[in-house]
Every structure is written in structure tokens, then in C-alpha cells.
Amino acid sequence: MSGTGLGFVARTGTPEAVVRAAGREAEAAGLAGLWANNPPGGDGLTPNRWAAEETSWIGLGTGVVPVSAHPAAEIASRLTELDLPRDRYRLGLGSGSGPHPRRRVAEALDVLRASGYELVVGALGPGMCRLAGEAGDAILLSGVDPRVARESGGLAREAAEAAGRRPPRVYAGVLFALGPGAADRLRDATAFVAGLPQYVAHYERTGLRPEDTVVPAEDAAELADRLARWRGVVDELVLTPIVEPEGLTGLLETAAGAWAASA
């Protein structure tokens, strides 16, 4: 997998004008994708409409909509309303909370298949990785380093092959911060998630620590060095910045430059 691209996340709640500017900047910089996150009760779909209106070819994505909080029928209705470009929008689906997470996502995939969008399974454990290969078009990994990303992507591709399906695209979402105190800011940002039972089990299973799964950098040169480790590992590395909205486009430009320097 040699053609790794770089994606960038504009967090839900980022002002419309900033999202539109980020779309223009990301496309001008040659990035592979601009994404929005979607916490329970949030709206990670509308920002893609704003970005779509400012761009012509860059990939767009939501990573991920928790189907426990947003049923598939609700998501389908919103997609019809927004009419996002089918040739470049990627819909990420996550299990959310509650029992039978794999079943919930599988049922959502069945309902949303007719939408015509690329369906991306948000995955942490091996069961969801296999579901991505069996029934999804792509997988969005979280809580991984390059080693675990390779292993998890491999599970998805093996499941796809066994099901007689095309191999899924592999995306990896990674938090990053730039400048003095970057590691501390990332430690604070991951503290809540790191304590969730599914993440505790994930870290025990993989041997990872939360700090292994983030990208802190003092400057652009260190960022380029850290990003280089991801080339050839996944189809798209999706960076989620720890930054206030007004600093988003500047950090996007820095990340794009560091990515180019990492080649």
C-alpha cells in the first residue's frame, strides 16, 4: 500500500466559514480528504455539505455516526436532504453504546447500502474489523499505531477475500497536536476515551498505551518525521487536530507541508 493520502478533520461545531475555508485549503494543498467527527447528538453531515460547495474533487467524510444515537433511517433521511456528492463522500458508521454493537452496525449497513455512498465501518476490535471486510466498503481505525493499523487492516482484507468482496479501503484516525506542550494536550484529550471499557480492553489486547496512538510534535520537522511512519500503512491517515477553530486552517497548512516533507 504505497499511495497513502492525508486526511484532516474539522471538528463538529467548527463555524461554517471556517469549514468552508478548510475545504478550500485542503483541496489546494492536495490532501486526500476533509472529514467531520460526529459525537452522539451532533451533526457530522452538514459540514460536508459546506465543504462540498467549496471544492470539486477532494474526498469528504464523516467519522463516525454512532448508530445507537442516530438510527439508520434518520441518517438516510439526512443524506437525502443534503444530497452530498456520491463520488467523493464517505459515510462512517460506529456502534455507539449498548449491547450487540456488531449487529447494530451490520443492520445499519444493510439499510444504508442503497444510498450509494461509500460505507465506512468505525472499528476498534477484531470483530468490527472483520465486519468492515464482510459488509463495508472501508474501515476507519482508531486507537492504533502503524503496527496495529497494519494488523487490523489485514483482518478486514482477509474477511473481504473470504466473502468474495473487494478489499476495503483502510483509513486510520489519529489525534495530533503541534507546538510546546503538545504531548500534554494530547494526554488530556485522550483521558476520557482511554478509560472506556472497550478502549481498556483494546489496549490490553494490542499492548498499546494511549500515548502510542497520538502524534505530538514540537515543530513541523518533528511532525514530518512522525507522519513518515504512516506512509504505506493505510490508504489515508486522518489527522484530528487539537486546536481552537480559528487556528484550524493554519494548522492544516502546516500539516500538509509536513506530510509533503515526509515523503
Backbone bond lengths (Angstrom), bond angles and torsions (degrees), N, CA, C in turn:
res aa  C-N    CA-C-N  psi(-1)  N-CA   C-N-CA  omega(-1)  CA-C   N-CA-C  phi
1 M - - - 1.459 - - 1.525 108.39 -
2 S 1.325 116.66 90.48 1.460 120.45 -172.40 1.517 114.05 -97.28
3 G 1.329 117.04 -17.80 1.459 118.93 -172.95 1.501 114.44 -97.03
4 T 1.316 118.07 48.85 1.454 120.58 -179.55 1.530 111.12 -63.20
5 G 1.336 116.43 131.87 1.452 121.79 175.38 1.519 110.84 -106.97
6 L 1.320 116.15 169.95 1.462 121.53 179.95 1.517 109.92 -113.60
7 G 1.322 115.60 127.88 1.456 121.91 173.11 1.518 110.00 -110.76
8 F 1.337 115.66 163.52 1.460 120.81 -175.70 1.522 108.11 -142.36
9 V 1.322 116.93 140.95 1.464 121.82 -176.45 1.516 110.91 -105.98
10 A 1.348 115.58 129.28 1.461 122.43 166.64 1.522 105.95 -101.11
11 R 1.309 117.03 109.87 1.457 120.71 -172.48 1.529 111.86 -61.28
12 T 1.345 115.81 146.36 1.450 121.00 174.78 1.531 109.61 -55.56
13 G 1.316 116.39 135.38 1.462 121.38 -175.45 1.509 112.81 100.46
14 T 1.340 117.42 -10.30 1.459 120.72 174.56 1.528 108.56 -65.75
15 P 1.324 118.67 133.50 1.468 120.34 -177.76 1.524 112.47 -56.51
16 E 1.322 115.05 148.64 1.460 120.95 -176.85 1.526 112.00 -54.72
17 A 1.326 117.23 -44.60 1.460 119.90 -177.74 1.524 111.34 -61.59
18 V 1.339 117.04 -35.80 1.458 120.86 -179.81 1.533 110.49 -71.66
19 V 1.330 117.07 -40.16 1.463 120.21 177.64 1.528 110.27 -62.73
20 R 1.326 116.49 -43.15 1.467 119.51 179.28 1.530 110.72 -62.72
21 A 1.311 116.65 -42.39 1.464 120.25 178.51 1.523 110.74 -65.50
22 A 1.341 116.44 -39.03 1.465 120.10 178.79 1.524 110.71 -63.96
23 G 1.332 116.86 -38.17 1.460 119.82 176.81 1.518 111.52 -60.23
24 R 1.325 115.76 -46.47 1.474 119.46 179.60 1.520 110.84 -63.33
25 E 1.330 116.92 -43.92 1.464 120.99 -178.81 1.528 111.20 -65.21
26 A 1.341 116.59 -42.58 1.458 120.05 -177.74 1.527 110.69 -64.42
27 E 1.321 116.73 -42.46 1.462 118.97 179.35 1.530 111.03 -68.13
28 A 1.324 117.05 -41.21 1.461 119.97 179.48 1.528 111.19 -63.33
29 A 1.342 116.31 -31.94 1.461 120.90 -179.60 1.522 112.55 -82.27
30 G 1.322 117.28 -4.97 1.455 120.64 178.97 1.515 114.85 79.15
31 L 1.345 117.55 20.77 1.457 119.10 178.60 1.526 110.68 -68.94
32 A 1.327 115.33 158.95 1.458 120.30 -177.83 1.515 112.76 -81.27
33 G 1.335 117.83 -28.58 1.458 118.64 -175.09 1.511 113.22 -160.93
34 L 1.333 114.75 152.01 1.458 122.74 169.01 1.523 106.76 -121.27
35 W 1.321 116.40 127.04 1.455 122.88 -173.25 1.523 110.61 -120.67
36 A 1.323 115.02 161.09 1.465 122.34 168.22 1.521 107.84 -125.37
37 N 1.318 117.34 144.63 1.461 119.35 172.86 1.532 108.29 -85.80
38 N 1.330 116.80 172.78 1.466 119.66 -176.87 1.524 109.65 -148.56
39 P 1.330 117.95 81.88 1.465 119.14 176.73 1.522 110.11 -66.08
40 P 1.340 118.22 159.90 1.466 120.22 179.20 1.530 111.56 -53.05
41 G 1.315 115.80 129.33 1.460 120.32 -178.43 1.510 114.03 83.92
42 G 1.329 117.77 -6.47 1.457 121.79 -179.99 1.521 111.55 -88.84
43 D 1.323 115.27 -176.91 1.461 121.38 -179.76 1.521 109.10 -131.21
44 G 1.327 115.92 96.58 1.457 121.21 177.84 1.513 112.88 -97.65
45 L 1.341 117.03 11.93 1.458 121.41 179.92 1.529 112.05 -99.03
46 T 1.326 116.77 -47.75 1.468 120.40 -177.22 1.525 113.08 -55.95
47 P 1.344 120.49 -41.91 1.469 118.77 178.36 1.522 113.52 -56.46
48 N 1.315 117.11 -28.32 1.463 119.38 177.27 1.525 111.79 -69.84
49 R 1.320 116.92 -30.46 1.467 120.11 175.12 1.522 110.05 -65.91
50 W 1.331 116.22 -43.32 1.472 120.04 178.38 1.524 110.32 -61.09
51 A 1.333 115.89 -47.38 1.470 119.65 -178.66 1.525 111.27 -65.65
52 A 1.325 117.24 -36.62 1.462 120.78 179.86 1.519 110.78 -61.81
53 E 1.327 117.13 -36.45 1.458 121.24 -178.55 1.522 112.76 -71.59
54 E 1.336 116.83 -15.17 1.463 121.55 -178.87 1.520 113.04 -103.78
55 T 1.328 117.38 -4.94 1.460 121.10 -171.39 1.527 110.51 -133.36
56 S 1.332 114.94 169.76 1.462 118.38 -178.52 1.526 114.22 -126.81
57 W 1.346 118.26 -22.84 1.459 118.11 -175.53 1.522 115.04 -139.19
58 I 1.314 118.99 -20.52 1.458 120.61 -175.16 1.526 110.88 -62.76
59 G 1.340 116.18 144.64 1.453 120.73 175.56 1.514 110.89 -67.28
60 L 1.333 115.77 146.82 1.461 122.66 178.30 1.525 107.74 -124.88
61 G 1.323 116.59 150.11 1.460 116.98 -177.70 1.506 113.35 -159.45
62 T 1.322 114.79 157.39 1.462 123.07 171.76 1.513 107.11 -119.95
63 G 1.310 116.38 123.21 1.451 118.51 -177.39 1.530 112.83 -136.02
64 V 1.299 116.80 103.73 1.459 130.85 -7.89 1.523 108.44 -130.76
65 V 1.367 116.01 159.59 1.458 121.09 176.09 1.528 108.39 -84.95
66 P 1.343 119.30 120.40 1.470 120.16 179.13 1.528 110.03 -76.71
67 V 1.325 116.35 117.16 1.466 118.85 -172.97 1.521 112.57 -74.42
68 S 1.325 118.37 -12.34 1.462 119.79 174.02 1.524 110.83 -70.81
69 A 1.338 116.97 -27.56 1.461 121.48 -179.96 1.518 112.43 -101.14
70 H 1.332 117.06 -22.78 1.463 122.37 -177.78 1.523 108.23 -131.34
71 P 1.323 118.23 93.60 1.472 120.72 -177.96 1.520 111.79 -58.86
72 A 1.327 115.21 155.69 1.462 120.78 -175.84 1.522 112.17 -57.82
73 A 1.316 118.23 -37.86 1.467 120.48 179.88 1.526 110.87 -63.15
74 E 1.327 116.70 -38.03 1.474 120.97 177.23 1.528 110.02 -65.20
75 I 1.313 116.42 -44.07 1.463 120.45 179.83 1.526 110.17 -62.53
76 A 1.332 116.62 -44.03 1.463 120.71 -179.83 1.522 111.02 -60.40
77 S 1.331 116.85 -40.30 1.463 120.90 179.46 1.525 111.00 -63.80
78 R 1.328 116.61 -41.89 1.461 120.99 179.41 1.524 111.21 -66.58
79 L 1.319 116.99 -37.95 1.461 119.99 178.76 1.525 111.18 -64.43
80 T 1.332 116.07 -39.85 1.462 119.99 177.30 1.521 110.69 -63.51
81 E 1.309 116.06 -41.44 1.465 121.47 -179.65 1.526 111.57 -65.07
82 L 1.316 117.49 -42.08 1.466 121.19 -174.83 1.526 112.93 -83.32
83 D 1.328 117.23 -27.14 1.468 122.12 178.65 1.531 110.99 50.36
84 L 1.325 115.68 58.62 1.461 121.24 179.22 1.526 110.23 -72.30
85 P 1.323 117.89 153.30 1.473 120.34 -177.14 1.521 111.77 -64.69
86 R 1.320 116.38 120.49 1.463 121.01 -174.41 1.520 112.77 -71.57
87 D 1.309 117.55 -19.38 1.458 119.22 -179.08 1.522 112.70 -83.54
88 R 1.342 118.25 -6.08 1.462 117.41 -177.90 1.531 115.37 -145.18
89 Y 1.330 118.56 0.05 1.464 119.54 178.46 1.520 110.64 -92.92
90 R 1.365 116.36 135.77 1.455 123.26 178.80 1.529 108.55 -117.48
91 L 1.328 116.75 120.54 1.460 122.05 -178.80 1.519 109.76 -96.59
92 G 1.330 116.61 111.70 1.449 121.41 177.62 1.518 111.43 -88.57
93 L 1.319 116.84 134.11 1.459 123.42 -179.30 1.520 109.36 -122.78
94 G 1.337 115.80 128.69 1.450 121.25 177.09 1.511 110.39 -121.43
95 S 1.318 116.83 161.37 1.466 120.45 -175.07 1.519 112.23 -74.13
96 G 1.337 118.01 -31.18 1.460 119.74 -173.67 1.518 110.19 74.59
97 S 1.321 117.12 -140.42 1.464 121.51 -175.77 1.521 110.66 -115.86
98 G 1.336 115.65 160.27 1.451 120.66 177.53 1.515 112.14 110.63
99 P 1.340 116.36 174.63 1.471 120.80 -177.71 1.519 112.27 -74.54
100 H 1.313 115.61 163.75 1.468 124.50 175.22 1.530 112.85 55.04
101 P 1.333 118.14 53.15 1.464 120.16 -176.65 1.523 113.12 -61.66
102 R 1.334 117.33 -40.12 1.461 119.65 -178.08 1.530 110.55 -64.24
103 R 1.324 116.31 -41.17 1.463 120.02 179.42 1.527 110.94 -63.61
104 R 1.327 117.01 -40.70 1.467 119.86 179.95 1.525 111.28 -60.35
105 V 1.314 116.29 -45.91 1.462 119.34 -178.46 1.531 110.53 -68.30
106 A 1.324 117.37 -40.70 1.466 120.64 179.11 1.532 110.49 -60.29
107 E 1.321 117.10 -42.16 1.467 120.17 179.28 1.521 111.04 -66.60
108 A 1.329 117.45 -38.18 1.466 120.58 177.59 1.522 110.98 -65.31
109 L 1.314 116.77 -39.33 1.462 120.47 177.17 1.529 110.52 -60.46
110 D 1.325 116.57 -41.50 1.465 120.14 179.56 1.527 110.84 -61.79
111 V 1.327 116.74 -43.89 1.464 121.00 -177.61 1.529 111.02 -67.85
112 L 1.322 116.70 -40.23 1.464 120.99 -171.38 1.522 113.75 -91.31
113 R 1.317 117.97 -3.99 1.456 120.09 179.51 1.522 111.57 -57.07
114 A 1.328 116.81 -37.22 1.468 120.43 -177.26 1.523 113.02 -69.86
115 S 1.330 118.17 -10.04 1.468 120.52 -178.33 1.523 112.11 -68.00
116 G 1.327 116.53 -24.71 1.461 120.13 -179.41 1.510 114.92 84.98
117 Y 1.332 118.03 1.00 1.459 121.17 178.95 1.530 110.42 -89.64
118 E 1.319 115.98 157.71 1.458 120.18 171.98 1.519 107.94 -66.85
119 L 1.323 117.00 124.84 1.457 122.32 -178.66 1.527 109.04 -100.77
120 V 1.329 115.16 120.55 1.456 123.02 -173.66 1.524 108.71 -111.77
121 V 1.310 117.70 124.92 1.457 122.15 179.81 1.523 109.43 -92.20
122 G 1.321 116.11 120.44 1.456 120.51 173.46 1.516 109.47 -74.92
123 A 1.330 117.47 122.13 1.468 120.27 -169.21 1.517 111.49 -131.28
124 L 1.323 114.15 142.56 1.456 122.49 173.65 1.533 109.30 -122.52
125 G 1.335 116.69 -55.73 1.448 121.25 -177.34 1.511 113.50 -94.19
126 P 1.342 117.19 172.57 1.460 121.73 -176.23 1.526 113.85 -63.78
127 G 1.337 118.03 -33.13 1.457 119.84 179.79 1.514 112.43 -62.91
128 M 1.321 117.03 -42.79 1.459 120.15 179.50 1.526 110.66 -73.64
129 C 1.316 117.86 -31.48 1.468 120.24 174.58 1.520 110.22 -61.30
130 R 1.321 116.75 -42.73 1.467 119.59 179.74 1.524 110.87 -68.13
131 L 1.328 117.46 -37.60 1.462 120.11 177.63 1.521 110.92 -60.66
132 A 1.317 116.98 -37.96 1.469 120.35 178.17 1.518 111.14 -58.72
133 G 1.326 116.61 -38.80 1.454 120.05 178.29 1.511 112.85 -75.24
134 E 1.327 116.57 -36.29 1.462 121.27 -176.63 1.525 113.21 -75.02
135 A 1.353 117.01 -33.10 1.466 118.83 -170.45 1.521 114.57 -139.20
136 G 1.335 119.18 -7.46 1.453 121.33 -179.64 1.514 112.02 -103.82
137 D 1.325 114.04 176.67 1.469 120.69 175.48 1.522 111.36 -101.15
138 A 1.332 116.07 -21.20 1.461 121.31 -175.71 1.512 108.60 -158.86
139 I 1.319 115.43 168.95 1.452 121.98 179.29 1.526 107.92 -131.47
140 L 1.333 116.50 138.85 1.458 122.36 173.90 1.521 107.44 -115.75
141 L 1.319 115.74 110.20 1.454 122.07 -178.14 1.520 110.90 -87.14
142 S 1.314 115.88 150.93 1.466 121.03 172.98 1.516 108.02 -139.71
143 G 1.337 115.63 159.38 1.452 120.05 179.25 1.511 113.29 64.44
144 V 1.350 116.86 38.89 1.464 120.41 -176.28 1.526 111.06 -128.43
145 D 1.308 115.13 158.47 1.456 123.00 165.79 1.534 105.94 -110.72
146 P 1.321 119.56 178.85 1.472 119.01 -178.51 1.523 113.98 -57.18
147 R 1.332 117.11 -38.40 1.476 119.07 -179.47 1.521 111.50 -61.96
148 V 1.318 116.71 -51.17 1.466 120.19 -177.34 1.525 110.57 -69.94
149 A 1.330 117.31 -31.75 1.462 119.40 176.29 1.526 110.75 -61.96
150 R 1.332 116.89 -41.50 1.472 119.95 177.43 1.532 110.38 -61.83
151 E 1.319 116.21 -45.10 1.462 120.40 -177.88 1.525 110.71 -64.69
152 S 1.319 117.27 -44.81 1.461 121.35 -177.18 1.525 110.85 -68.60
153 G 1.318 116.66 -42.35 1.453 119.68 175.61 1.519 111.39 -61.15
154 G 1.327 115.94 -36.59 1.457 120.22 177.96 1.526 112.39 -63.52
155 L 1.340 116.71 -38.89 1.464 119.89 177.00 1.525 110.87 -61.67
156 A 1.336 116.45 -42.77 1.462 120.37 -179.98 1.524 111.18 -64.58
157 R 1.318 116.97 -42.39 1.474 119.95 -179.51 1.532 111.45 -67.72
158 E 1.336 116.50 -38.52 1.464 119.66 177.59 1.522 110.85 -63.25
159 A 1.340 116.95 -41.03 1.463 120.49 179.23 1.521 111.09 -65.46
160 A 1.317 116.60 -38.82 1.462 120.09 177.94 1.520 110.96 -64.01
161 E 1.321 116.43 -43.32 1.463 120.27 179.85 1.522 110.67 -62.18
162 A 1.338 116.35 -42.58 1.462 120.59 179.82 1.527 111.68 -64.21
163 A 1.333 116.43 -30.45 1.465 121.33 -179.96 1.519 112.64 -88.96
164 G 1.331 117.02 -0.26 1.455 120.60 -179.29 1.515 113.01 71.55
165 R 1.337 116.93 31.47 1.452 121.84 -177.94 1.525 110.37 -114.23
166 R 1.319 115.22 164.23 1.461 119.76 176.38 1.518 109.70 -66.90
167 P 1.325 118.90 147.08 1.470 120.30 177.63 1.523 110.76 -63.24
168 P 1.316 117.44 138.05 1.464 120.13 -179.59 1.526 111.20 -74.14
169 R 1.321 115.03 151.41 1.457 119.21 169.34 1.524 108.36 -69.85
170 V 1.331 116.40 148.06 1.464 121.60 -176.38 1.523 109.01 -117.52
171 Y 1.323 116.02 117.70 1.458 123.52 174.80 1.528 108.39 -112.21
172 A 1.310 116.93 148.49 1.465 121.18 176.19 1.523 108.93 -130.95
173 G 1.321 116.51 122.67 1.456 121.37 177.97 1.520 110.70 -92.41
174 V 1.333 116.06 128.06 1.467 121.73 -175.69 1.524 109.57 -135.61
175 L 1.321 116.23 129.76 1.466 121.06 173.93 1.521 109.47 -75.12
176 F 1.355 116.07 141.52 1.460 117.94 174.10 1.519 110.47 -144.06
177 A 1.316 114.29 156.95 1.462 121.77 177.59 1.523 108.21 -143.84
178 L 1.317 115.46 150.98 1.457 121.39 -175.51 1.520 109.92 -127.38
179 G 1.332 115.40 139.74 1.448 120.83 174.42 1.525 112.90 106.34
180 P 1.336 117.04 178.43 1.466 120.85 179.28 1.525 111.35 -56.25
181 G 1.304 117.03 137.41 1.460 121.47 179.29 1.514 114.29 77.57
182 A 1.334 118.08 13.13 1.467 121.19 -177.20 1.526 111.47 -58.17
183 A 1.320 117.58 -44.48 1.467 120.56 -177.80 1.524 111.03 -63.67
184 D 1.327 117.06 -39.58 1.462 120.28 178.91 1.525 111.30 -65.40
185 R 1.317 117.02 -41.08 1.466 120.04 179.40 1.525 110.66 -64.47
186 L 1.306 116.79 -38.11 1.453 120.15 178.65 1.530 111.41 -70.57
187 R 1.316 116.68 -35.26 1.467 119.72 177.23 1.528 109.93 -62.63
188 D 1.307 116.05 -42.58 1.468 119.97 178.12 1.533 110.78 -65.41
189 A 1.332 116.31 -39.95 1.464 120.60 -176.30 1.521 112.50 -68.37
190 T 1.329 117.65 -29.23 1.460 121.03 -177.46 1.523 113.59 -96.76
191 A 1.329 117.95 -3.78 1.466 120.76 -171.99 1.526 112.45 -59.60
192 F 1.335 117.19 -44.63 1.464 119.58 -177.07 1.524 111.38 -66.76
193 V 1.327 116.25 -51.54 1.464 120.56 -177.62 1.526 110.74 -61.29
194 A 1.321 116.70 -39.07 1.465 120.66 -177.40 1.519 112.66 -61.64
195 G 1.345 116.31 -21.56 1.453 119.93 -179.98 1.514 114.63 -91.53
196 L 1.329 117.55 -5.66 1.458 120.60 179.51 1.526 110.09 -70.47
197 P 1.342 117.67 142.04 1.473 119.90 -174.88 1.526 113.85 -54.18
198 Q 1.345 117.41 -40.74 1.464 118.45 -177.59 1.527 111.54 -67.14
199 Y 1.336 116.76 -31.45 1.463 119.21 177.96 1.528 110.92 -78.20
200 V 1.326 117.16 -36.80 1.461 119.66 175.38 1.533 109.51 -58.32
201 A 1.339 115.88 -45.44 1.468 119.65 178.61 1.523 111.41 -64.95
202 H 1.319 116.50 -37.93 1.469 121.48 179.23 1.525 110.74 -63.02
203 Y 1.321 117.13 -45.46 1.462 119.54 -179.95 1.525 111.45 -66.06
204 E 1.318 116.65 -37.23 1.466 119.23 177.60 1.527 110.69 -66.06
205 R 1.319 116.67 -40.28 1.463 121.60 -177.56 1.527 112.00 -68.16
206 T 1.336 116.03 -38.93 1.464 120.24 -173.82 1.525 113.77 -95.45
207 G 1.333 116.52 -14.85 1.461 119.44 -175.68 1.517 113.68 78.19
208 L 1.325 117.19 11.00 1.455 121.19 179.75 1.522 111.58 -86.24
209 R 1.314 115.19 160.61 1.451 123.21 168.09 1.532 107.42 -116.03
210 P 1.323 118.55 155.06 1.469 119.04 179.68 1.526 113.10 -51.59
211 E 1.332 117.07 -38.97 1.465 120.27 -177.89 1.531 112.95 -69.17
212 D 1.334 117.05 -14.89 1.466 119.77 176.51 1.523 112.59 -77.66
213 T 1.328 116.71 -14.50 1.466 121.23 -169.88 1.527 113.13 -107.14
214 V 1.328 117.34 8.92 1.465 121.62 -178.48 1.525 109.10 -123.26
215 V 1.327 115.47 168.44 1.465 120.72 -177.69 1.531 109.39 -125.86
216 P 1.340 117.32 93.20 1.464 120.23 171.96 1.524 109.74 -91.47
217 A 1.312 117.09 145.34 1.470 120.13 178.54 1.521 108.86 -150.39
218 E 1.303 115.52 137.44 1.455 120.65 177.50 1.523 111.52 -73.26
219 D 1.332 116.35 -34.20 1.460 119.85 -177.11 1.527 109.64 -151.73
220 A 1.328 116.37 178.95 1.460 121.00 -175.96 1.520 112.21 -63.82
221 A 1.332 117.92 -33.82 1.459 120.69 -179.48 1.533 110.76 -65.97
222 E 1.331 116.61 -43.56 1.460 119.30 177.92 1.528 110.41 -67.19
223 L 1.335 117.44 -36.31 1.455 120.55 177.37 1.526 110.72 -61.49
224 A 1.343 116.76 -43.10 1.460 120.23 178.54 1.522 110.84 -60.14
225 D 1.322 117.64 -41.37 1.456 121.60 179.73 1.525 111.47 -63.29
226 R 1.327 116.28 -42.12 1.466 120.27 -179.22 1.530 111.38 -70.26
227 L 1.323 116.44 -38.28 1.463 119.67 -179.52 1.522 111.69 -69.05
228 A 1.321 116.81 -30.54 1.474 120.52 -178.77 1.528 111.43 -58.29
229 R 1.322 117.51 -28.38 1.465 121.15 -178.65 1.530 112.37 -67.27
230 W 1.336 116.04 -16.82 1.460 120.04 -177.76 1.521 112.88 -94.20
231 R 1.299 118.12 -10.84 1.472 119.54 -178.23 1.529 110.28 -66.18
232 G 1.319 115.73 132.95 1.444 121.26 -178.91 1.514 115.01 80.93
233 V 1.343 117.44 0.72 1.465 121.04 -177.86 1.526 111.37 -93.35
234 V 1.329 116.75 -43.80 1.461 122.39 -178.06 1.526 108.70 -132.28
235 D 1.326 115.94 169.35 1.464 119.64 176.76 1.527 111.37 -74.63
236 E 1.329 116.10 -34.58 1.464 119.29 179.01 1.524 109.48 -148.87
237 L 1.311 115.72 127.45 1.461 122.72 173.33 1.520 107.17 -93.24
238 V 1.327 116.73 118.76 1.464 121.81 -174.20 1.527 108.53 -105.45
239 L 1.319 116.30 108.41 1.464 121.94 -176.91 1.524 110.83 -89.26
240 T 1.318 115.64 127.65 1.462 121.36 172.44 1.522 108.16 -106.00
241 P 1.334 118.51 112.28 1.464 120.44 -175.43 1.522 112.74 -82.56
242 I 1.318 114.95 145.61 1.460 121.47 169.34 1.524 106.35 -94.00
243 V 1.329 116.16 95.30 1.461 120.84 -174.32 1.519 108.76 -160.25
244 E 1.318 116.66 149.34 1.457 120.74 173.66 1.531 108.96 -70.11
245 P 1.348 118.25 150.72 1.471 120.58 -175.12 1.519 114.80 -52.21
246 E 1.326 117.18 -37.53 1.459 118.66 -176.89 1.527 113.01 -67.00
247 G 1.332 116.45 -17.31 1.460 119.57 178.25 1.513 114.03 -99.18
248 L 1.336 116.69 5.83 1.462 120.15 -171.83 1.521 113.04 -63.88
249 T 1.335 117.79 -49.94 1.465 119.18 -174.56 1.527 111.65 -67.62
250 G 1.326 117.18 -34.52 1.460 119.54 176.95 1.508 112.00 -65.33
251 L 1.330 116.71 -40.93 1.460 120.37 179.08 1.521 110.55 -70.19
252 L 1.329 116.47 -35.06 1.466 120.08 175.67 1.526 110.32 -59.69
253 E 1.316 116.68 -45.22 1.464 120.59 179.98 1.527 111.20 -62.15
254 T 1.338 116.30 -41.17 1.463 120.24 178.36 1.522 111.29 -64.71
255 A 1.335 116.46 -43.49 1.457 120.60 179.69 1.526 110.93 -63.54
256 A 1.332 116.58 -40.61 1.469 119.73 178.86 1.526 110.64 -62.78
257 G 1.321 116.47 -41.36 1.461 119.70 178.09 1.511 112.30 -65.65
258 A 1.347 116.71 -39.55 1.460 120.35 178.15 1.518 111.14 -66.58
259 W 1.324 116.50 -36.78 1.461 120.23 178.15 1.530 110.44 -64.21
260 A 1.320 116.50 -45.37 1.463 119.39 178.31 1.530 110.83 -60.84
261 A 1.334 116.10 -39.04 1.471 120.01 -179.70 1.534 112.57 -71.03
262 S 1.320 116.36 -19.41 1.462 119.79 -177.56 1.515 113.43 -80.87
263 A 1.325 117.03 -9.34 1.471 120.26 -175.89 1.532 111.12 -70.38
